[in-house]
Amino acid sequence: MLICVGCEWHLKSNEETSNDNGVTIERYDRIESLYLTTGDYSALLQMNKSYPMQTRTLIEDVLRIGKVNEPDINIKFLKFFGDSILQQLINDVQEQYANIDDINKEMTDAFHHLREAIPSLEMPQVYSQIGSFDQSIIVGGNYLGISLDKYLGADYPFYVEHYSEGQRRLMTRSMIIPDCLSFYLLSIYPLKVKEPTQEQRNHHMGKIQWVVNQVTDRHVFDNSHVDDVDSMMKRHKDISVEQLLNDTYY
């Protein structure tokens, strides 16, 4: 199931060094950026060879510009990002996210706490990409993709012109981890109701948001549905997080 809410380019910076005890974001966006700004063929080869799933998902499901095996897909890809707004976007993403040590640490801590609550949870492979102001988080199987173009800050000029103030408040660096956790949990624990009402959808999302608040130790999500879940969990301390998300207790 797919949920859609960047010489030798295999060298890794310190923030990308493998850590068996943590979650490290693979910087697919850097290779993508290199190809889209310079047309470097070696970068394209690495996108297709080292990141085939990410490249297919980006081209077919996020950008929706064609099939990855089409003869002219690379030209379509370059032309799509040839727009001056998107070229500026690529530069802004690379500038704002030149260093993501803080995000890697927060991601590691959050998933560590989540594994304590749900020991059977499989750790995802996380990567960053640049889309086109569309989906923010992409979940497919055990992959979790972060579209950094959706997290450039509430005052980012393009956002100000095209998004409401309420939407822009959520398009910040601080929302990357909560959004990742929310969409990943939602992919693992979908609402098990054939034809759910809006109230049932809201309540189920409230449970996921409550869990995210707990594992991040932040009051990120604040609404009546989260409050209802919080009250219920305080009354029934024997309910596990897994039981809660599996709808064993509603």
CORQUIDA-V377399 format. One record per backbone hydrogen bond with DSSP energy under -0.5 kcal/mol. NH is the residue of the N-H (numbers start at 1). CO is the residue of the C=O. E is the energy in kcal/mol with one decimal. If there is no record, write none. Layout:
NH&CO&E ; NH&CO&E
This chain:
3&1&-0.5 ; 3&139&-3.7 ; 4&2&-0.6 ; 5&137&-1.9 ; 11&8&-1.1 ; 16&13&-1.5 ; 17&14&-1.4 ; 22&19&-1.7 ; 24&22&-0.6 ; 26&126&-2.7 ; 28&26&-2.0 ; 29&128&-1.0 ; 30&27&-1.0 ; 31&27&-0.9 ; 32&28&-2.5 ; 33&29&-2.7 ; 34&30&-2.1 ; 35&31&-2.1 ; 36&32&-2.5 ; 37&33&-1.8 ; 38&34&-1.8 ; 39&35&-2.2 ; 40&34&-0.8 ; 44&40&-1.5 ; 45&41&-2.4 ; 46&42&-1.9 ; 47&43&-2.3 ; 48&44&-2.1 ; 49&45&-2.6 ; 50&46&-2.4 ; 51&46&-1.0 ; 51&47&-0.7 ; 55&51&-2.4 ; 56&52&-2.4 ; 57&53&-2.6 ; 58&54&-2.4 ; 59&55&-2.5 ; 60&56&-2.8 ; 61&56&-0.5 ; 61&57&-1.8 ; 62&57&-1.8 ; 63&58&-3.2 ; 65&59&-2.0 ; 66&59&-0.6 ; 70&67&-1.9 ; 73&70&-1.6 ; 76&72&-2.1 ; 77&73&-2.5 ; 78&74&-2.1 ; 79&75&-2.6 ; 80&76&-2.5 ; 81&77&-1.5 ; 82&79&-1.2 ; 83&80&-0.7 ; 87&83&-2.3 ; 88&84&-2.1 ; 89&85&-2.1 ; 90&86&-2.3 ; 91&87&-1.8 ; 92&88&-2.6 ; 93&89&-2.6 ; 94&90&-2.1 ; 95&91&-1.9 ; 96&92&-2.8 ; 97&93&-2.5 ; 98&95&-1.0 ; 104&100&-2.5 ; 105&101&-2.2 ; 106&102&-2.3 ; 107&103&-2.8 ; 108&104&-2.4 ; 109&105&-2.6 ; 110&106&-2.5 ; 111&107&-2.5 ; 112&108&-2.0 ; 113&109&-2.3 ; 114&110&-2.2 ; 115&111&-2.4 ; 116&112&-1.5 ; 117&113&-1.6 ; 118&114&-2.7 ; 121&118&-2.2 ; 125&142&-2.9 ; 126&124&-0.7 ; 127&144&-2.3 ; 128&26&-2.4 ; 129&146&-2.8 ; 136&5&-9.5 ; 138&145&-2.5 ; 139&3&-3.2 ; 140&143&-2.0 ; 141&1&-1.1 ; 143&140&-2.1 ; 144&125&-2.7 ; 145&138&-3.5 ; 146&127&-2.7 ; 147&136&-3.0 ; 147&145&-0.6 ; 148&129&-2.3 ; 148&146&-1.1 ; 150&147&-2.0 ; 151&148&-1.8 ; 153&171&-2.3 ; 156&153&-1.9 ; 159&156&-0.7 ; 160&156&-2.1 ; 161&157&-1.6 ; 162&158&-1.5 ; 163&159&-2.9 ; 168&164&-2.5 ; 169&165&-1.5 ; 170&167&-1.3 ; 171&168&-1.2 ; 172&170&-0.7 ; 175&172&-1.7 ; 176&173&-1.5 ; 179&175&-2.2 ; 180&176&-2.5 ; 181&177&-2.6 ; 182&178&-2.3 ; 183&179&-2.5 ; 184&180&-2.1 ; 185&181&-2.6 ; 186&182&-2.2 ; 187&183&-1.6 ; 188&184&-1.3 ; 189&185&-3.1 ; 193&191&-1.2 ; 196&193&-0.7 ; 201&197&-2.1 ; 202&198&-2.7 ; 203&199&-2.4 ; 204&200&-2.3 ; 205&201&-2.5 ; 206&202&-2.1 ; 207&203&-1.7 ; 208&204&-1.8 ; 209&205&-2.7 ; 210&206&-2.1 ; 211&207&-2.1 ; 212&208&-2.2 ; 213&209&-2.3 ; 214&210&-1.9 ; 215&211&-2.5 ; 216&212&-1.9 ; 217&213&-0.8 ; 218&213&-1.3 ; 220&218&-1.3 ; 222&220&-0.5 ; 227&223&-2.1 ; 228&224&-2.2 ; 229&225&-1.9 ; 230&226&-2.5 ; 231&227&-2.4 ; 232&228&-2.2 ; 233&229&-2.7 ; 234&230&-1.6 ; 235&231&-1.6 ; 236&232&-2.2 ; 237&235&-0.5 ; 239&236&-1.7 ; 244&240&-2.3 ; 245&241&-2.6 ; 246&242&-1.8 ; 247&244&-1.1 ; 248&243&-2.1 ; 249&243&-1.0
